Amino acid sequence: MTTARRLGFAALGVLALALAVALLVGLRPLVIRSDSMAPTLRAGDLLLVRTVPAAVVAVGDVVTFADSARRGEPVSHPVIAIEQR
């Protein structure tokens, strides 16, 4: 087996371990589908998302929610302002 192949398998193993740990601590993987948030996030980027109370969301965070206009499909957007009601 070549060194490049060994490194490839090692990288894959590290990635699998990282994903397993993320799932164990309550994170879910989500793949960005469009370039609408480029250059910060691009299509194909992987996000690890978790549920948090609305009170802890801050300007600059990226939030993901089920969009009822898209039949519940997850949509991610940056928070640019917070209004108190």
N, C-alpha and C positions, 0 to 999 in steps of 0.2 A: 504494500500500500504506500502511495506517495505521501510526502509531507503535506502537500496541498489538500489531499483527500482527508488526511487525519485532522487537519485544521478545520476543514469543512464540517466533519462529523462532530468535532469538539464544539464548534460554534452553534451547531444545531442542538446539541445537548444542553448548552448553556441557555439558549433561547427557550427550549422546552421547560427547563427548570425554572426560569424566570416567569414564564407564563403560569406554571403550576402554583408558584408562590403567590403571584398576583391574584389568581382565582381563590386561593385559600384566605386571603385577607380582604376579600369582597370586591375586588376590581374586576371589571368586565372589558374584554377587548372590543374595540369598535374601529372599523376601517373607514377613513374619510373617502367619500365617493366623488367629490368634485373639487375644483380648484377655487371655490368661492371665497376661501379664507387665505389664499396665497398672498404673500410668500410665507406667512407663518405656518400654515398647514397646507399640504398639497394632496391631491387625489392619491390614494394608496397608503398614506401615512396611517400609522396605528396609534389609536388613543387607548388609554386605560381609564375607564370611567367608573365612578362610584356614586351612590346616592348620598346626598348631603341635605341638611335642612336649608331652606331658602335663606334663612338669616345669616348663613356663613358665606354666601356667594358674594364676591367682590368684583368691582370693575377690573377688567383684565382677565378674569377667569373665562374659560370656555365651558358653556353649559350644553348638555345634551338632553333633549326631551322628546316625547312621543308627539308628533305633529298630527293632530286630528284631521287637518286638511289633506294629509298624505296617508290616510288610513292607518295612523299610528306609527308610521315609519320614523325611526330616530333621526333627529336633525340636531346639528351642533352649530352654535353661534358664539362669538365672543360677547361678553358683557361690556357694553360701552357706557351705560348709565344705570343707576338704580333710583327708582322713584318710590317714596314712601306713601302709602295710602292709608 
